[in-house]
Amino acid sequence: MVINRKIDAILIDQLLDKDTAVIEITYGNLRFIATSIYLDIKNEISSDLRKIENIQRLAEVRGLLVAMDSNARSTTWYDAITNRRGRILEEFLISNRLNIVNEDSALTTFQSTRGHQQY
């Protein structure tokens, strides 16, 4: 639900699944695609990256904002280490000309009974 009446948001059903929501946002002359996506650690990351490529094709002329829980570790986004999934995701982002907008923070971004990760 969008409370601001100046913003129009349309859900794109054909790209919707249990881990992905995609909307088209229009605000005045600004129009872009926004997605929230969860990359399950149990899935091979390459199949999830294909989903992002499909979303990127849809957004080609409009712009794209991706909010992601990648379950991938990389010093590029201020983790302490880079793992295999992180390297794969780094290469994907570079080859698809996607920029990371993430800030170094003392806030915890992961917390469960298994522990927590502070970036």
C-alpha positions as CSV (number, residue, x, y, z in Angstrom):
1,M,0.0,0.0,0.0
2,V,1.3,3.5,-0.9
3,I,0.0,6.3,1.3
4,N,1.4,9.2,-0.8
5,R,-1.2,10.0,-3.4
6,K,1.5,11.5,-5.7
7,I,3.1,8.0,-6.1
8,D,1.5,5.3,-8.3
9,A,2.7,1.8,-7.7
10,I,1.6,-1.2,-9.8
11,L,2.4,-4.8,-8.8
12,I,3.9,-6.8,-11.7
13,D,2.3,-10.2,-11.1
14,Q,4.2,-12.2,-13.7
15,L,7.5,-11.7,-11.8
16,L,6.0,-12.3,-8.4
17,D,6.9,-15.4,-6.4
18,K,7.4,-16.4,-2.7
19,D,10.8,-14.6,-2.6
20,T,10.3,-11.8,-5.1
21,A,8.0,-8.7,-5.3
22,V,8.3,-6.4,-8.3
23,I,6.5,-3.0,-8.7
24,E,6.5,-0.2,-11.2
25,I,6.7,3.2,-9.4
26,T,5.6,6.4,-11.0
27,Y,6.2,9.8,-9.3
28,G,5.7,12.8,-11.6
29,N,8.0,12.2,-14.6
30,L,10.1,9.6,-12.7
31,R,9.2,6.0,-13.6
32,F,11.2,2.9,-12.5
33,I,11.0,-0.7,-11.4
34,A,11.6,-1.6,-7.8
35,T,12.0,-5.1,-6.5
36,S,12.6,-6.8,-3.1
37,I,14.2,-10.2,-3.6
38,Y,15.4,-12.9,-1.2
39,L,18.1,-15.3,-2.5
40,D,17.6,-18.4,-0.4
41,I,20.9,-19.9,0.7
42,K,19.6,-23.4,-0.2
43,N,19.2,-22.4,-3.9
44,E,22.0,-22.2,-6.4
45,I,22.6,-18.5,-6.8
46,S,22.7,-18.7,-10.6
47,S,19.0,-19.5,-10.8
48,D,18.2,-16.5,-8.6
49,L,20.4,-14.2,-10.7
50,R,18.4,-15.2,-13.8
51,K,15.3,-13.8,-12.0
52,I,17.2,-10.5,-11.6
53,E,18.1,-10.5,-15.3
54,N,14.4,-10.9,-16.2
55,I,13.5,-8.0,-13.9
56,Q,16.4,-5.9,-15.4
57,R,15.1,-6.6,-18.9
58,L,11.7,-5.2,-17.9
59,A,13.3,-2.2,-16.4
60,E,15.7,-1.5,-19.2
61,V,14.5,1.9,-20.2
62,R,13.0,3.0,-16.9
63,G,15.6,2.3,-14.2
64,L,15.8,-0.4,-11.5
65,L,16.1,-0.4,-7.7
66,V,16.8,-3.8,-6.1
67,A,16.6,-4.4,-2.4
68,M,18.1,-7.8,-1.7
69,D,18.9,-10.3,1.0
70,S,21.5,-12.2,-1.0
71,N,22.8,-14.6,1.5
72,A,26.1,-13.8,-0.1
73,R,29.1,-12.4,1.7
74,S,31.5,-9.9,0.2
75,T,33.8,-7.2,1.4
76,T,32.4,-5.1,-1.4
77,W,29.3,-4.5,0.7
78,Y,31.3,-4.3,4.0
79,D,31.2,-7.9,5.1
80,A,34.3,-9.2,6.9
81,I,34.9,-11.9,4.2
82,T,34.0,-12.8,0.6
83,N,32.6,-16.3,0.0
84,R,31.8,-18.1,-3.3
85,R,28.3,-16.7,-3.5
86,G,29.7,-13.3,-2.9
87,R,32.2,-13.6,-5.7
88,I,29.4,-14.8,-8.1
89,L,27.2,-11.9,-7.1
90,E,30.0,-9.4,-7.5
91,E,30.7,-10.6,-11.0
92,F,27.0,-10.5,-11.9
93,L,26.6,-7.0,-10.6
94,I,29.6,-5.8,-12.5
95,S,28.7,-7.5,-15.8
96,N,25.2,-6.2,-15.6
97,R,26.3,-2.6,-14.7
98,L,24.4,-2.6,-11.4
99,N,25.7,-0.4,-8.6
100,I,25.8,-1.2,-5.0
101,V,24.4,1.4,-2.7
102,N,25.3,0.2,0.7
103,E,26.9,2.0,3.6
104,D,29.3,0.7,6.3
105,S,27.3,0.5,9.5
106,A,27.6,-0.8,13.1
107,L,24.0,-2.0,12.9
108,T,23.3,-5.7,12.9
109,T,21.9,-6.9,9.5
110,F,21.5,-10.5,10.5
111,Q,20.5,-12.0,13.8
112,S,19.1,-15.5,14.6
113,T,19.7,-18.3,17.0
114,R,22.8,-19.2,14.9
115,G,24.4,-15.8,15.7
116,H,24.5,-12.4,14.2
117,Q,26.4,-10.5,11.6
118,Q,27.4,-6.9,12.0
119,Y,28.6,-4.9,9.0
